[in-house]
Amino acid sequence: MKKVIKYPLVLLFFCILGFILYSLFIDTEKKEMNKILKNTNDDYAIIDKYFIYGRSLNIEGHIDMVEEIKDISLVLKNFNEEEIEYDLKYEINDKLEFKISDEINTGINLDNIDVGNYYVLVKITSNDETINYYSIKNETEYKNNEYYTITKNDKNNKILIDFGKYNLEEIKKEYMILKVKKVNLPENVYDIVIDPGHGGKDSGALSLDEKYYESEITLDYGKTLKESLEKLGLKVKLTRDGTNEEELGIYDAYGKNGRAVIPNNVKAKYVLSIHLNSLPYKIRTGGVEVYAPTLSNLDFAKSLADNIVEYANTNYSLGSTFKEDDGVYVRYLTDDDIESSIVEAHNNNYEPYDIKPNTPYYFMIREIGGIATHAYVDGRNTDYGENPYYDSNFGAETYLLELGYIVCDKDLNNILNNKEGYIEGITEAVKNYLEI
């Protein structure tokens, strides 16, 4: 007797049902898109530059118009036509040029956007109070991107930044949309990377009695800081953990496992690079120096410096060069630095780097930030290798922490005997800045 197989029919039923539901969803989404995009201006807001730095999405662009306006803003509009509005900076020359911020780390905070789909529009209010919305047209080389929010209460969102073309009925529009949904953080994605300075063949600074090495102290601090930040619920990765020290060379910044490459490999939002300062001679007074990215808001850098000083019972450095505030420094490549780079290139038979103004001096700040921080190590100098993310529009916000001077007895003794204070200060700054 032949068996009757029912399961294929059940499977077919659910496949058909799934297809119907999916078709209804797509149809509804198209109608919602049509409702939003049909009310936009015929012209576009052209995106000339966009990047993610830390948690911030930054956009720069223009509209081909020259008339005076009363106000301009960037709007995230969902299918219910609710709006989240961000003021735009602008100037009018032969066209209207706009940007979200002058600071690379104060654009749209992606961690503050709720789950949902949001069309990105430019909203202009004219002098007669007329309001026009402009859809986004992306003319950069960078297309879709994705971002994972900082871990809070074991929860994360994934944000897909999507540029598309819409064609339904009489509406033909290019657009930009942010699609935000709850996810489990992928295994290879991290919140923060800690970089214990130096390591391997590069011992870093040395105490005057040659007893203490910077690389050993920073590794010890890095491991402890990792544990402290993980207690906040953050997912943390080290650029080195002491297991492969014999393999590390002096120029191991780049390549697959380079310390300046790892943060972008794991889509980290922040990097803390731990160091000890030094001089060729002994000093009586040292202190904390926190180096921040150029063209950035310095609130986090200031919080790091202040909290380290408070919790570790230490002091701000007396150094004045590149100083922006007590304990806060922004070091950039000077004209002399750039000229030296050109001379080095000519001496070693490679084309000089095209170094932009306000380029960070320290490679751990510069190269991890991609286009936001003017990274430029593209492999032409074979001594250093290539940063595969030098032209990326996704970068981690990076700070270099000089905890004190290894040639200052007061600093060194405090660093050796008061690790808990330094770690607590850094942890408190991270906790407050990330609103954990």
HUZI-V32787 format. One record per helix or strand of 2 or more residues. SS is the DSSP state (H for helix, E for strand). FROM is the first residue (numbers start at 1). TO is the last residue. If there is no record, write none. Layout:
ss = [SS;SS]
from = [FROM;FROM]
to = [TO;TO]
This chain:
ss = [H;E;E;E;E;E;E;E;H;E;E;E;E;E;E;H;E;H;H;E;E;H;E;E;H;H;E;E;H;H]
from = [7;40;56;71;83;89;96;108;110;116;131;145;155;171;192;214;236;245;259;270;288;299;323;328;335;363;394;397;409;419]
to = [37;53;63;77;87;92;99;109;112;125;138;148;168;183;196;230;238;247;265;277;291;312;325;329;347;373;395;405;417;433]
